[in-house]
């Protein structure tokens, strides 16, 4: 019993080590890895090479699959090159199995010791995260040693030997068992290494080991499909296509297994080398044979998994729960959903002027209903962000987290103001048959046009983080404030002329332009976090105020441009 517990603990240590390496690599290099994958899809061979390289780093073809699936979901890459990436990813995972099959016992203590020292001293830095990766690599090599040591007494046990002799030589059963083990361990790499270690110790006969390896390959494909089960139909196309590749490959090799087993007996390689070599050659053959069929498989999965037609405002489109395991990817998902929220706010803002001009009650009701959608998206984004581990974020990603929160809060407040403005226009103007004067309507239209332009600029600032655009946004805030003051005075002047239209809508006109200024303030507030992070907030605001007063003294309606 003790020996069995030792084996199970060693297996658990192996799985944990691979998890540490995978998550550590994604936290340190996640952004760059995504850029490499996105830029390498110009052809299938470059895509396969990128998938192989990325997987060698993250130690998991499943992790690569999740990243690529998110790209396909966001229409950044097509399904066919994404499937080519996955073929390369499987080869990369097999290559790492070969690396870890060597005797690295001398390396394990050094990796663990050095990793612990660096991680303890520099935990929250990039160096600390690299130290964590070193710990994971050391645990993998240590676990493999422990597995070999734990299997030796089990091999000598008469009960275990009798069990192995009673095990039927059933290839399909071996594939099923290998698949189940991989799904339970959540790591194809760990299971193949385990199979190699058990074969090396004599606990597993080689024919059984090769069948289990095929099952491990099938299980790794099934893992990615399970991980994306709650994602959109588009996101599930990549793992489904990859699983089809593996099923076709295993189906093709099953009739050849008797010949492979006979040929294996003629080799002088040790058992563990044969296991990892078979795993590597199977994945290389899979990539070579099926890379030309990637477009065909892509068409099949696109036909099977069609994205249902649905209004874009019914639910969050980009908050992938699977991405939460990769904080950097989750941040990107939240930012994309924030822009989705901003698009709805833009729709509300554009329609508001139409309601004011035409008195369209039907449109007014539709726009007010969109406020509920904005509120729902705000809640969903906020909840999603709270599920991201702040400790796993780099300093840059932590700042981006704050930017997103600030952005969605401002968008939600803008939507609330628009909803209230439309309601007041509906109650006080449309239902009472009142209209703003031509001069008043022209003023509202001018302010509205500036709001639309500033909102688009704010979305650009949020997306790109350009300091120059953020400074321009704050300039526009000062301009808008001055215009609101001038238009309020112009309205009072019209009242002194006893204009009946102006008298009827006086209070509402003043309230409306004040609300438009509040909307603009929320829009321009998006610039503050960007400028603060760049260290340009205080100087910019000071220069802006001074130069705006200077421009007013010169009679200009716009402030002088800011200097670098």
ChimeraX attribute file (.defattr): number of C-alpha atoms within 10 A of each C-alpha:
attribute: neighborCount
match mode: 1-to-1
recipient: residues
	/A:1	7
	/A:2	8
	/A:3	14
	/A:4	13
	/A:5	11
	/A:6	16
	/A:7	20
	/A:8	15
	/A:9	16
	/A:10	24
	/A:11	22
	/A:12	14
	/A:13	22
	/A:14	29
	/A:15	23
	/A:16	20
	/A:17	23
	/A:18	24
	/A:19	21
	/A:20	20
	/A:21	26
	/A:22	24
	/A:23	23
	/A:24	26
	/A:25	22
	/A:26	24
	/A:27	22
	/A:28	21
	/A:29	17
	/A:30	20
	/A:31	14
	/A:32	12
	/A:33	22
	/A:34	18
	/A:35	11
	/A:36	16
	/A:37	25
	/A:38	19
	/A:39	14
	/A:40	19
	/A:41	23
	/A:42	11
	/A:43	11
	/A:44	22
	/A:45	20
	/A:46	18
	/A:47	27
	/A:48	27
	/A:49	22
	/A:50	25
	/A:51	32
	/A:52	24
	/A:53	21
	/A:54	28
	/A:55	30
	/A:56	22
	/A:57	19
	/A:58	28
	/A:59	29
	/A:60	28
	/A:61	32
	/A:62	27
	/A:63	23
	/A:64	27
	/A:65	30
	/A:66	24
	/A:67	23
	/A:68	28
	/A:69	28
	/A:70	25
	/A:71	21
	/A:72	21
	/A:73	24
	/A:74	16
	/A:75	12
	/A:76	14
	/A:77	20
	/A:78	17
	/A:79	27
	/A:80	25
	/A:81	28
	/A:82	30
	/A:83	32
	/A:84	30
	/A:85	34
	/A:86	33
	/A:87	31
	/A:88	30
	/A:89	31
	/A:90	33
	/A:91	28
	/A:92	29
	/A:93	27
	/A:94	30
	/A:95	25
	/A:96	20
	/A:97	25
	/A:98	20
	/A:99	11
	/A:100	17
	/A:101	20
	/A:102	11
	/A:103	11
	/A:104	16
	/A:105	14
	/A:106	11
	/A:107	13
	/A:108	20
	/A:109	16
	/A:110	14
	/A:111	21
	/A:112	21
	/A:113	15
	/A:114	15
	/A:115	23
	/A:116	19
	/A:117	16
	/A:118	19
	/A:119	22
	/A:120	12
	/A:121	12
	/A:122	15
	/A:123	17
	/A:124	15
	/A:125	16
	/A:126	17
	/A:127	16
	/A:128	21
	/A:129	24
	/A:130	22
	/A:131	26
	/A:132	27
	/A:133	28
	/A:134	26
	/A:135	27
	/A:136	28
	/A:137	24
	/A:138	26
	/A:139	25
	/A:140	28
	/A:141	25
	/A:142	22
	/A:143	27
	/A:144	26
	/A:145	17
	/A:146	20
	/A:147	23
	/A:148	21
	/A:149	17
	/A:150	22
	/A:151	23
	/A:152	16
	/A:153	14
	/A:154	19
	/A:155	17
	/A:156	12
	/A:157	12
	/A:158	9
	/A:159	11
	/A:160	14
	/A:161	16
	/A:162	10
	/A:163	10
	/A:164	15
	/A:165	11
	/A:166	9
	/A:167	11
	/A:168	11
	/A:169	14
	/A:170	11
	/A:171	18
	/A:172	14
	/A:173	15
	/A:174	23
	/A:175	24
	/A:176	17
	/A:177	18
	/A:178	28
	/A:179	25
	/A:180	18
	/A:181	19
	/A:182	26
	/A:183	20
	/A:184	12
	/A:185	18
	/A:186	21
	/A:187	24
	/A:188	34
	/A:189	26
	/A:190	30
	/A:191	29
	/A:192	29
	/A:193	26
	/A:194	23
	/A:195	24
	/A:196	27
	/A:197	25
	/A:198	24
	/A:199	25
	/A:200	21
	/A:201	21
	/A:202	19
	/A:203	22
	/A:204	21
	/A:205	16
	/A:206	22
	/A:207	20
	/A:208	21
	/A:209	25
	/A:210	28
	/A:211	23
	/A:212	29
	/A:213	28
	/A:214	28
	/A:215	29
	/A:216	30
	/A:217	28
	/A:218	27
	/A:219	29
	/A:220	27
	/A:221	29
	/A:222	22
	/A:223	25
	/A:224	25
	/A:225	24
	/A:226	15
	/A:227	18
	/A:228	24
	/A:229	14
	/A:230	13
	/A:231	21
	/A:232	19
	/A:233	18
	/A:234	21
	/A:235	28
	/A:236	26
	/A:237	30
	/A:238	35
	/A:239	29
	/A:240	24
	/A:241	27
	/A:242	28
	/A:243	22
	/A:244	17
	/A:245	25
	/A:246	26
	/A:247	16
	/A:248	13
	/A:249	21
	/A:250	19
	/A:251	11
	/A:252	11
	/A:253	14
	/A:254	14
	/A:255	10
	/A:256	10
	/A:257	16
	/A:258	12
	/A:259	9
	/A:260	15
	/A:261	13
	/A:262	11
	/A:263	10
	/A:264	16
	/A:265	10
	/A:266	8
	/A:267	10
	/A:268	9
	/A:269	12
	/A:270	10
	/A:271	22
	/A:272	25
	/A:273	18
	/A:274	20
	/A:275	28
	/A:276	25
	/A:277	16
	/A:278	18
	/A:279	24
	/A:280	21
	/A:281	14
	/A:282	21
	/A:283	23
	/A:284	18
	/A:285	14
	/A:286	20
	/A:287	25
	/A:288	13
	/A:289	12
	/A:290	19
	/A:291	23
	/A:292	14
	/A:293	15
	/A:294	22
	/A:295	17
	/A:296	12
	/A:297	23
	/A:298	22
	/A:299	15
	/A:300	14
	/A:301	20
	/A:302	17
	/A:303	11
	/A:304	12
	/A:305	16
	/A:306	12
	/A:307	13
	/A:308	9
	/A:309	6
	/A:310	8
	/A:311	7
	/A:312	11
	/A:313	17
	/A:314	11
	/A:315	13
	/A:316	20
	/A:317	18
	/A:318	22
	/A:319	24
	/A:320	20
	/A:321	16
	/A:322	18
	/A:323	23
	/A:324	18
	/A:325	17
	/A:326	24
	/A:327	24
	/A:328	26
	/A:329	22
	/A:330	23
	/A:331	23
	/A:332	19
	/A:333	23
	/A:334	26
	/A:335	25
	/A:336	19
	/A:337	22
	/A:338	28
	/A:339	19
	/A:340	19
	/A:341	26
	/A:342	24
	/A:343	18
	/A:344	20
	/A:345	25
	/A:346	19
	/A:347	13
	/A:348	25
	/A:349	24
	/A:350	16
	/A:351	19
	/A:352	23
	/A:353	17
	/A:354	14
	/A:355	20
	/A:356	21
	/A:357	15
	/A:358	11
	/A:359	21
	/A:360	15
	/A:361	16
	/A:362	9
	/A:363	17
	/A:364	21
	/A:365	15
	/A:366	12
	/A:367	25
	/A:368	20
	/A:369	13
	/A:370	19
	/A:371	23
	/A:372	16
	/A:373	20
	/A:374	27
	/A:375	19
	/A:376	18
	/A:377	24
	/A:378	23
	/A:379	15
	/A:380	16
	/A:381	24
	/A:382	17
	/A:383	11
	/A:384	18
	/A:385	23
	/A:386	10
	/A:387	14
	/A:388	19
	/A:389	13
	/A:390	14
	/A:391	11
	/A:392	20
	/A:393	21
	/A:394	18
	/A:395	14
	/A:396	10
	/A:397	18
	/A:398	16
	/A:399	14
	/A:400	22
	/A:401	23
	/A:402	12
	/A:403	20
	/A:404	26
	/A:405	17
	/A:406	16
	/A:407	26
	/A:408	26
	/A:409	17
	/A:410	21
	/A:411	27
	/A:412	23
	/A:413	19
	/A:414	27
	/A:415	27
	/A:416	18
	/A:417	18
	/A:418	22
	/A:419	22
	/A:420	15
	/A:421	20
	/A:422	26
	/A:423	18
	/A:424	15
	/A:425	22
	/A:426	20
	/A:427	12
	/A:428	16
	/A:429	18
	/A:430	19
	/A:431	11
	/A:432	10
	/A:433	10
	/A:434	14
	/A:435	20
	/A:436	20
	/A:437	20
	/A:438	11
	/A:439	14
	/A:440	23
	/A:441	16
	/A:442	12
	/A:443	21
	/A:444	22
	/A:445	16
	/A:446	12
	/A:447	19
	/A:448	20
	/A:449	15
	/A:450	17
	/A:451	25
	/A:452	17
	/A:453	12
	/A:454	20
	/A:455	25
	/A:456	15
	/A:457	20
	/A:458	25
	/A:459	19
	/A:460	15
	/A:461	22
	/A:462	23
	/A:463	14
	/A:464	11
	/A:465	20
	/A:466	15
	/A:467	19
	/A:468	13
	/A:469	19
	/A:470	27
	/A:471	24
	/A:472	20
	/A:473	25
	/A:474	24
	/A:475	24
	/A:476	21
	/A:477	22
	/A:478	18
	/A:479	16
	/A:480	21
	/A:481	16
	/A:482	16
	/A:483	18
	/A:484	19
	/A:485	13
	/A:486	12
	/A:487	19
	/A:488	18
	/A:489	13
	/A:490	15
	/A:491	21
	/A:492	14
	/A:493	13
	/A:494	18
	/A:495	16
	/A:496	11
	/A:497	11
	/A:498	10
	/A:499	13
	/A:500	12
	/A:501	16
	/A:502	24
	/A:503	19
	/A:504	17
	/A:505	18
	/A:506	20
	/A:507	10
	/A:508	18
	/A:509	22
	/A:510	17
	/A:511	15
	/A:512	17
	/A:513	21
	/A:514	16
	/A:515	17
	/A:516	22
	/A:517	22
	/A:518	16
	/A:519	23
	/A:520	24
	/A:521	20
	/A:522	21
	/A:523	26
	/A:524	26
	/A:525	19
	/A:526	27
	/A:527	27
	/A:528	20
	/A:529	22
	/A:530	24
	/A:531	22
	/A:532	13
	/A:533	14
	/A:534	12
	/A:535	12
	/A:536	16
	/A:537	19
	/A:538	12
	/A:539	11
	/A:540	21
	/A:541	16
	/A:542	11
	/A:543	15
	/A:544	21
	/A:545	16
	/A:546	13
	/A:547	18
	/A:548	22
	/A:549	16
	/A:550	15
	/A:551	16
	/A:552	14
	/A:553	10
	/A:554	10
	/A:555	9
	/A:556	12
	/A:557	14
	/A:558	18
	/A:559	20
	/A:560	17
	/A:561	14
	/A:562	13
	/A:563	7
	/A:564	5
